[in-house]
Structure formats: C-alpha cells, structure tokens
Amino acid sequence: MSLTNNSIYPSPKNEISNRIMEQFKEIIFGQALESSNSSSNNSVVPNWSTSIPIVVGFVSPQGTQVSGYGNISDLDFTKVNGDTVFDIASISKTFVAIILADMVDQGLVKLNDPIEKYLPSDKVTVPSYEGHKITLEHLATHTSGLPDFPTGWIRNHSYTTQQVYGFISNTTLSSEPGTKANYSDIGMGVLGHILSLRAGISFDELVKDRILKVLAMNSTGMRMNSTEVSVPENIKSKYARGHIDGKAVSLEFIPETIESAGAMYSTANDLLKYLAANIELLQTKIDYPIQESHSIRHSFGQSLDDKSFRDNIGLGWTVTTGLGKKVIWHTGSIDGYTSIIGFNPSKQIGLVLLCGCNYDDFSTPKMINLVIPFLLYY
C-alpha cells in the first residue's frame, strides 16, 4: 500500500478528505464570523477566510487521501498540501509515550519506577503526596498530581533546565499519584526529559532514532534548541504560518527541558504513516510499543456530546470507548496552531487535521465532535 498516493480513490478525487475539510472550515470560519458579528472589528472574517492554512488527511487499507486549503503564509502563496509542515504541539506527547513503551520493552526503564530515580537529586526535589511517589506511568497517564503548568510559569519563556527543576521542586501535588487524571504539560515534558537522560542523548535524537527513522517520517522533528526556536533549513520553506485572530504569529518557544510535551512539527503525509503504523497497516520493529501505548490505564472523563461514550487514558493517548466501539486520538494546541489525529483500530482508518489557526479562535470541542464520531461510524 502506498501512503503517499493521493489519487487512489475513484472520482470525485479525495472524496472523504474533501468532505471533512469542508466541515472543518465551517467550524473555523463560522466561529470567526460569530466573533466578527459581536465585535466592531469587521476585518476579522476577510483575514481568516484568505490566510488560514488547513490540511486534512485520511488513511485506510485502500490508501490515503489528502486535501489542502490556503497558502503557506500571507507572503508565500504556495498552496498547502500533504508535505506542508505544521506545528503539531501536544500530539508530540504520543511519541513520548511510544518511546517510553519501547524503553520498557527493552528493559531500560520500568513503568513503576519513581521518577526521582532518574532526576539529579542535588538539583531537583521531586514532590510526593503523603509519601506516595510519582512514577513514569503516572506521568504518561496524566495521573501524577502535577498541574498543567506550575504556579508562576510564563509560556513562551526561555527557562533553563535548573529553572524548570526549581518549578518542579516548589510544586505541590493536587492528588495522590495514580488516583486522578488531570492533563499535565509539565508532567509529560518531564517524562520526555527523563527518557532522554536515561538514553544519554537529546530528545530530538531519541525520537528520530526510535520512531521517525523507523517510519521514514522525514519531515517530522523538533523545532527547538536550548535558547530559541530552531527549524532546519530544509523545513523552513514548507512551514505553514500560524495565526491568532487571523493574524500571523511566530512559533511559540518551549524550554528544551520539556520540549517533548509539544515542540514537534510534522506533515499530513508523515502523520498518515504514523497512523498507518498505529492501525497495523505498516509493520515495523516498534509494533509492540505502539500497540502497548493504546492500552487503557485510567478513566479520563468525557469529551463527546454523546454521553454513551467515555474517555480513558492509555500511555499518552486518549481512548474513547462506548457501545462496543473504540477510537484513539490526541489533539495539539499551541500559539497559532491547532491539530488532531485519531484512528479506529478495528476499522483500520485514521484521520489528521492540521490548521494554522489558534485554539482560542474557534470551538475545539466542535473539532473533536467532528473527528471522533466520523472515526466511530464511518
């Protein structure tokens, strides 16, 4: 099966990806219109309707479809497509989880290892809850008791590793580790940092070696160094510009210590390979850790309007179940970019939505309620 062939379906070409694209555009631009109608700034809608780049990708046993809308940027009128690069933000966390499962499989770490085992005791004091310690699994399942970000944290700020350690040392856990799921960016970032320390290489190299090279995801990577955003030269010309309120913005900086929580970029074509591996359309040496990351480990709440379904957490992934059905997915949200990937393992179908639009500028729940039901009932 070709994972880059966008013309394998009969006429109309890319019927499924085009249909999802039109529905996604309605969500994005409809929200912009509502915002404009309630504001005196009537220039919002024209900005949104001409500048926002969007790519939708679909994979099944029959192959792939990719549809694009918009341009690379306000100054580059190149039309976006399956090879256009977007910031994928928190979708990065799924890569962290698979690397964790892979390193567990190789005996390098254990899920129940306390995280203090791998962090320098002379530089960081790991918080606990009445003697209960945070483990690697707690970080991967958002059950560590750590907040999303520590008190006083400023986004888009260049913190050193020692400063990040200081935030962790001064954080109080909200609950006993392993008892309650609360989304934590800092927690998943620390997990990636720990795996990097254990492997003795940067997280950039770790994700390349263990996933990207294996799946030939050649346009996916990390966009950070220790002090600034650093996009490879061969990627810059393909990088779609992100937008907030219809206006172009620069890439958000994430400190190197926790870059694994959300500093990755990718393309629809690369993510379709990633999804194909997750639904077992591709067989590789990381099949076991990929499948292990899907296993439900904790209840996570509810995201769909349909109350028959409930969200659970695997290693990194959200697993929505109900009525004998299951969909596995993750969103990504960062300044100027919003994304979602998801798949139905039993039907072997997957969907990618990448947008150079901000998560505060439209209804993210509407995006979720577009993608998940499609994967459930297609």
Secondary structure as GFF3:
##gff-version 3
##sequence-region A 1 378
A	DSSP	alpha_helix	15	37	.	.	.	ID=ss1
A	DSSP	alpha_helix	44	51	.	.	.	ID=ss2
A	DSSP	beta_strand	54	60	.	.	.	ID=ss3
A	DSSP	beta_strand	63	69	.	.	.	ID=ss4
A	DSSP	beta_strand	85	89	.	.	.	ID=ss5
A	DSSP	alpha_helix	92	105	.	.	.	ID=ss6
A	DSSP	three_ten_helix	115	117	.	.	.	ID=ss7
A	DSSP	alpha_helix	136	140	.	.	.	ID=ss8
A	DSSP	alpha_helix	161	169	.	.	.	ID=ss9
A	DSSP	alpha_helix	185	199	.	.	.	ID=ss10
A	DSSP	alpha_helix	203	207	.	.	.	ID=ss11
A	DSSP	pi_helix	208	212	.	.	.	ID=ss12
A	DSSP	beta_strand	221	222	.	.	.	ID=ss13
A	DSSP	alpha_helix	233	236	.	.	.	ID=ss14
A	DSSP	beta_strand	242	244	.	.	.	ID=ss15
A	DSSP	beta_strand	247	249	.	.	.	ID=ss16
A	DSSP	three_ten_helix	256	261	.	.	.	ID=ss17
A	DSSP	beta_strand	264	267	.	.	.	ID=ss18
A	DSSP	alpha_helix	268	278	.	.	.	ID=ss19
A	DSSP	alpha_helix	287	292	.	.	.	ID=ss20
A	DSSP	beta_strand	298	301	.	.	.	ID=ss21
A	DSSP	beta_strand	310	313	.	.	.	ID=ss22
A	DSSP	beta_strand	318	322	.	.	.	ID=ss23
A	DSSP	beta_strand	325	334	.	.	.	ID=ss24
A	DSSP	beta_strand	337	344	.	.	.	ID=ss25
A	DSSP	beta_strand	349	355	.	.	.	ID=ss26
A	DSSP	alpha_helix	364	377	.	.	.	ID=ss27
###
